[in-house]
Amino acid sequence: MTALTDTAPRPKPRGALAQSIADSLVVTKRNLIRMMRIPEMIIFGLIQPIMFVVLFSYVFGGSMQIGGSTSPEVYREFLMAGIFAQTVTFATAGAGAGIADDMHKGLIDRFRSLPMARGAVLTGRTLADLVQTALTVVVLVIVALLVGWRVHEGIPKALGAFALLLLLGYAFSWIGALIGLSVRTPEAATSGGLIWLFPVTFISNAFVDSSKLPSWLQPVAEWNPFSATVQACRELFGNPGVSPSDAWPMQHPVWASLLWSLLIIVVFRTLAVRKYRSATA
């Protein structure tokens, strides 16, 4: 008898980067399927920014002075970049709560026992949150158009503005991931995610001209990464902006927004992955 030889082709081993990308996409798909099965997550995520648009536009619109004008129409155009930025950053709390929930249920420990890239679980989660945030922004754009917001610098620049917004949201989601890995319950992650988001979003140029703030708060607002993205979006949308400032982020908001977001991703992804390696349920 002759020995049978195994002639079936064997899969080629993947490189570390290719393996990490593949694992991240698998986890992203898992989280997107989970979100689709819980539509309440998407619906409730849409209600809050729509409420902010309506409340700020029609309740405060006539009392805000932008560029010497108190016109509600001017304020609505000024407002929308801030609302867009607030929407993408507030998704951070949901990212942290989701990771904390996975930790609480022991799912993170199961993932850690599998032959997966170490950062794939967190990358997949943050990418899934980015997709959900992008869908929310699309709906919010429709609402903004209905209340009178317009783009004046053309579609390519507007798309660049939305890319900066999503990059900021993705960067902040890594802060949420770190918080989710550092607390014991999803409720604590939600609270921890919102505590720091409120000062970041309100001590900024999102809803008022930063020159109207107290003098000691103005530098904080002008060097705020959130403010840089808001100012960049206003510039790219062609919407009214804040009073001129000598601060570098306000003079070069597009570059400032890009650099701030990349810096946040590098720092907090490193910290989150390190925390993931040692975290226990």
C-alpha positions in Angstrom: 0.0 0.0 0.0 1.2 3.5 -0.7 0.9 6.2 1.9 -1.7 8.9 1.2 -0.3 12.4 1.2 -2.2 15.5 2.2 -2.4 17.6 -0.9 -5.0 20.1 0.4 -3.6 23.7 0.3 -2.8 25.2 3.6 -3.7 28.8 4.4 -0.8 31.2 4.2 0.1 32.8 7.5 -0.9 36.4 7.8 1.4 39.2 8.8 0.8 40.9 12.1 -0.8 44.0 10.5 -3.1 42.0 8.2 -4.1 39.8 11.1 -4.9 42.8 13.2 -7.0 44.4 10.5 -8.9 41.2 9.9 -9.6 40.7 13.6 -10.7 44.3 14.0 -13.2 44.0 11.1 -14.7 40.8 12.5 -15.3 42.5 15.9 -16.6 45.6 14.1 -19.1 43.4 12.3 -20.1 41.7 15.5 -20.8 45.1 17.1 -22.8 46.4 14.1 -25.0 43.4 14.1 -25.6 43.9 17.8 -26.5 47.5 17.3 -29.0 46.5 14.5 -30.7 44.1 16.9 -31.2 46.9 19.5 -32.6 49.8 17.4 -33.4 51.7 20.6 -29.7 52.5 20.8 -29.8 54.3 17.5 -33.1 56.0 18.0 -32.2 57.4 21.4 -28.8 58.5 20.0 -30.7 60.6 17.4 -33.2 62.2 19.7 -30.7 64.1 21.8 -28.9 66.0 19.0 -32.2 66.9 17.3 -33.5 68.3 20.6 -30.3 70.4 21.0 -30.8 71.8 17.4 -34.4 72.8 18.1 -33.8 74.2 21.6 -30.7 76.2 20.8 -32.1 77.4 17.4 -35.5 78.6 18.5 -35.1 79.2 22.3 -31.7 81.0 22.3 -31.4 82.0 18.7 -32.8 85.5 19.0 -30.7 86.4 22.1 -27.3 85.4 20.9 -25.0 88.1 19.2 -22.8 86.7 16.5 -20.6 89.1 14.5 -22.7 92.1 15.7 -25.9 90.4 14.6 -28.7 88.9 16.8 -30.5 87.4 13.8 -31.8 83.9 14.6 -30.8 82.8 11.1 -27.1 83.8 11.6 -27.0 82.0 14.9 -28.4 78.8 13.4 -25.6 78.7 10.9 -23.1 79.5 13.7 -24.6 76.8 15.9 -24.6 73.8 13.6 -20.9 73.2 13.6 -21.0 73.1 17.4 -24.0 70.7 17.4 -22.3 68.4 14.9 -19.1 68.3 17.0 -21.1 67.8 20.2 -22.9 64.9 18.6 -19.8 63.0 17.6 -18.1 63.5 20.9 -21.1 62.5 23.1 -20.9 59.1 21.4 -17.9 58.6 23.7 -20.2 57.8 26.6 -21.9 55.0 24.7 -18.5 53.5 23.6 -17.4 53.4 27.2 -20.6 51.9 28.5 -20.5 49.2 25.8 -17.0 48.1 26.7 -17.8 48.2 30.4 -20.8 46.0 29.7 -18.7 43.5 27.8 -16.2 43.6 30.7 -19.1 43.0 33.2 -20.4 40.0 31.3 -17.0 38.4 30.9 -16.9 38.8 27.1 -13.6 40.7 27.2 -12.0 37.7 29.0 -13.3 35.4 26.3 -11.8 37.6 23.6 -8.5 37.7 25.4 -8.4 33.9 25.4 -8.6 33.8 21.6 -5.7 34.0 19.2 -6.6 37.6 18.3 -4.6 40.8 17.9 -4.5 42.5 21.2 -6.0 45.8 20.1 -8.6 44.2 17.7 -11.4 44.1 20.3 -11.1 47.8 21.1 -10.5 48.9 17.5 -13.5 46.9 16.3 -15.7 48.5 19.0 -14.6 52.0 18.2 -15.0 51.5 14.4 -18.6 50.2 15.0 -19.3 53.3 17.1 -17.9 55.4 14.3 -20.3 53.9 11.8 -23.2 54.6 14.2 -22.0 58.2 14.7 -21.8 58.7 10.9 -25.5 57.6 10.5 -26.5 60.0 13.3 -24.6 62.9 11.6 -26.5 62.1 8.3 -29.8 62.5 10.0 -28.7 65.6 11.8 -27.6 67.2 8.5 -31.2 66.7 7.3 -32.6 68.4 10.4 -30.1 71.2 10.1 -31.1 71.9 6.5 -34.8 72.0 7.6 -34.1 74.7 10.2 -32.1 76.9 7.7 -28.5 75.8 7.9 -26.6 75.9 4.6 -23.1 75.1 3.2 -21.5 78.1 1.3 -18.1 76.7 0.4 -19.0 73.8 -1.8 -19.4 70.1 -1.3 -15.7 69.1 -1.3 -14.9 71.4 1.7 -18.1 70.3 3.5 -17.0 66.6 3.1 -13.6 67.6 4.6 -15.4 69.2 7.5 -17.4 66.0 8.2 -14.2 64.0 7.9 -12.7 66.1 10.7 -15.8 65.7 12.8 -15.7 61.9 12.5 -12.0 61.8 13.2 -12.6 63.8 16.4 -15.4 61.4 17.3 -13.2 58.4 16.7 -10.4 60.0 18.8 -12.7 60.7 21.7 -14.1 57.1 21.5 -10.7 55.9 22.6 -11.0 58.0 25.7 -14.4 56.3 26.2 -12.7 52.9 25.7 -10.2 53.7 28.4 -12.9 54.8 30.8 -15.0 51.6 30.0 -12.0 49.4 30.9 -11.3 51.3 34.1 -14.7 51.1 35.8 -16.8 48.2 37.1 -20.2 48.9 35.6 -21.8 50.4 32.4 -23.6 53.0 34.6 -20.3 54.2 36.0 -18.8 54.3 32.4 -21.7 56.5 31.2 -21.4 58.9 34.2 -17.6 59.0 33.8 -17.9 59.7 30.1 -20.3 62.6 30.5 -18.6 64.3 33.5 -15.6 65.5 31.4 -17.5 65.9 28.1 -19.7 68.8 29.4 -16.9 71.1 30.3 -15.0 70.2 27.1 -18.0 71.0 24.9 -19.4 74.0 26.7 -16.0 75.8 27.5 -15.5 76.2 23.8 -16.7 78.2 20.8 -19.5 75.8 20.0 -22.5 77.7 21.3 -21.1 81.2 22.0 -18.3 83.4 20.7 -15.3 82.5 22.9 -14.4 86.2 23.1 -17.5 86.7 25.3 -16.2 84.3 27.9 -14.3 85.6 31.0 -10.7 86.5 30.1 -9.2 83.6 32.1 -11.4 81.1 30.3 -10.7 82.4 26.8 -7.3 80.6 26.4 -8.9 77.4 27.6 -11.6 77.6 25.0 -9.2 78.6 22.2 -6.8 75.7 22.8 -9.6 73.2 23.4 -9.4 70.4 20.7 -13.2 70.6 20.5 -13.0 74.3 19.6 -10.4 73.7 16.9 -12.7 71.2 15.1 -15.7 73.5 15.5 -13.8 76.5 14.1 -12.4 74.3 11.2 -15.9 73.2 10.3 -17.3 76.7 10.3 -14.4 77.7 8.0 -15.0 74.8 5.6 -18.8 75.2 5.7 -18.6 79.0 5.1 -20.6 79.7 8.3 -20.2 82.6 10.6 -17.3 82.2 13.0 -16.1 83.6 16.3 -14.2 86.9 16.7 -10.6 86.9 15.4 -8.1 85.5 17.9 -4.3 85.3 18.0 -4.3 81.7 19.3 -2.7 79.3 16.8 -5.6 76.8 16.8 -8.0 79.6 15.9 -5.7 80.9 13.2 -5.1 77.4 11.7 -8.1 75.4 12.8 -8.0 72.7 10.2 -4.4 71.7 11.0 -5.1 72.1 14.7 -8.1 69.9 14.5 -6.2 67.2 12.6 -3.2 67.3 14.9 -5.3 67.3 18.1 -7.3 64.3 16.9 -4.3 62.2 15.8 -2.5 63.0 19.1 -5.5 61.9 21.2 -5.8 58.6 19.1 -2.1 57.8 19.6 -2.1 58.5 23.4 -5.4 57.0 24.4 -5.3 54.0 22.1 -1.9 53.1 23.6 -3.3 53.5 27.1 -6.5 51.6 26.3 -4.7 48.7 24.8 -2.3 48.5 27.7 -5.3 48.6 30.1 -7.0 45.9 28.0 -4.1 43.5 28.5 -4.3 43.7 32.2 -8.0 44.2 32.8 -10.1 41.5 34.5 -13.9 41.3 34.7 
